Amino acid sequence: MTDFTLYTQDNAPEAAKPLLTKSVAAFGMLPNLHAVMAEAPTLLEGYQVLHELFQNTSFNAEELTVVWQSINVEHDCHYCVPAHSAIAAGMKVDQSIVDALVNKTPLADTKLEALRETTLVMTRSRGVISDEQIAAFFAAGYAKQQLLEIIVGLSQKVMSNYTNHLADTPIDAPFKKFVK
């Protein structure tokens, strides 16, 4: 495996330094994922932009968590699953939702379950989704906007999950208690 540097605000490439400052401001710490991404400042910037854009979609905290964690679990991301469990706790998402996502058990809320199923189909099929699956998504109460917004979350998660696979990113101390 290739060794990746965990950059700091002091030794990061110049273009990454303001991005790392932004990460610290947002998280109160420098997440190791961002420290790794600093190697390619455009990757870190793209990730930050997509993270902000996804948070500004029509999805609420529970729905954001469903999309993020469905993809993280599907991609078997050792880093993002506990990180997003911590983020969900901070967003006051019910722990039963997080547990169901991490444990791959059905969600009690049928609308959220439809969101998870659609997210997984999109992830597994690279966006090729049947008319029946789309109809089920719409029948659950979602619309075309949310169908397209899943793509924003999926794009963000590909960036982080793939980076973590390549770098074997160490899990940050605050996230370790969420490792299952």
N, C-alpha and C positions, 0 to 999 in steps of 0.2 A: 504494500500500500504506500502511496505517496504521502510524505509528511507535509501537512499544511501548517502554516504559521498562524498562531492566534495573535493577531496584531493588537496593539494598543493605540491610543491616540498619539503617543509619542513616536512609535516606529512604523506606523502605517504609511502607505504611499500617500503623497500629498493630496491627491484627489479624494482619498477616502477619509481624511481627517475630519472635515466638516460633517460628513455622513456619520462617523462614529460619535461625534459630539451630539448629533441629533438622536442617535440610538440611546446614549446615556440619558439624555433629557427625557426621552419617552419611557424608558424602562427603569431608570434609577440605577442602572448598571450597564455594563457592556456585555450583552449576550454573546456567548462564544460563537454562535452562528454568524453574527455580524462581524466578529473579529476574524473569522475565516473568510467571509465574503469580501472583506477589505482588500484582499489580494487582487480582486477584479472590481474596482470601484463602480463600474457600470452595473455589475450584478447587484451590488449592495444598494445602489440608488434605485434600480428597477424594483428590487424587492421592497424597499421602503415605500416607493410610490404605489405599488400594487397593494401593499398592506393598508395604506391610508385609503386608497380608492375602494377596496373591498369593505372596509369599515364604514364607508359612506354610501353603501348600497342600501336597498330597501330592506335588507335582512336585519332582524333584531339580534340581540346577543346570543340567544339560544340557536337561532338559525345560522349565524356566523360560525358558532361552535360546531354545529352539525356538519357544515360543509368542510371546515378545516379538519376536524378530527376524522371524518369519514375518509378523507384523502390521506391524512397522516397514517391512519391504521392500515388502509389498503396498501400504501407504499411501504409499510413496515419501517417507519422512520423512528429510530431509537431516540432521537433528540426531540422532534416536534410533538410526539405524543405527550410526553410529560410537560413540555413547555406550554402546549395549548391546554393541558389540564390545569396548569397554574393560571394561565390567562383566563380560562373559563371561571375559575374560582374567584378571581379578581373582578370579573364581570357579573358575579352573583348568579351564574347559571346553576341550576339545580344539579347536585352531584349525581342524581340518578340518571340524568341525561348523559353526563360525561362517562359514567360507569358503563352504560349500555353501549355507547359508541366504542369505548376501549375494549369491552368484552365481546363485541359483535353480537349483542342480543337486541331484539326488537325494542324500539322506543315506544313508550306507552302512548304518546301523542301521535295520532295517525298522520297529521299534517307533517310533523317533523320526520316521521318515518318515510313518508313519500319524498321528502327532500333528501334524506339520506340515500334512499334507493336510487333516485335520479342522479345524484352526485356520483354514486358508485358506478352506475351504468355509463355515465359520461366519462369517468376516469378509465374504466376498463375497456371501453370501446373507442376511445380517442374521439369522442364527440358524435359517434354514429349511434343514434338513438331511435328506437322504433316509434311509430305513430301511437301505438298502444301505451308505451311508457310516457310519452308526452301527454297523452290524454289523461292518464292516471295522475300525473303531476298537476295538471290544470284542475282536475276533479277534486284534488286535495285543497284547492284554494289558491294556488299559485298562478302566475301569468307569464307571458313571454319575457317580460322584463327580468323576472327572477331566474328563468331558464338561462338567459344570457349572462346574468350576474354570477351564476355558478362558475362560468368560465374565468371570471376575474379571480375568484378564490382558487380555482384549479391552477391557474397560471402562477399565482403566488406560491402555492404549495409545491409545484414542480421545482421552482427555483430553490426553495429551502430543503425539501426532501432530497433532491438529487445532490445538492451541496453536502448535506450531512452524510449521505452514502459515500461520496467521494472522499470526504475529509475525516470520517469517523469522529465527528465533532464531539468533544467532551460535553457532558451534560452539566449545566451550571448548577451550583450549590442550591439556589432556591427552587430548582425544578426537581431535584433528586428525590424529594419526598413523594413526588407524583409518579415515579417509575413503578410499573406493575410487573 
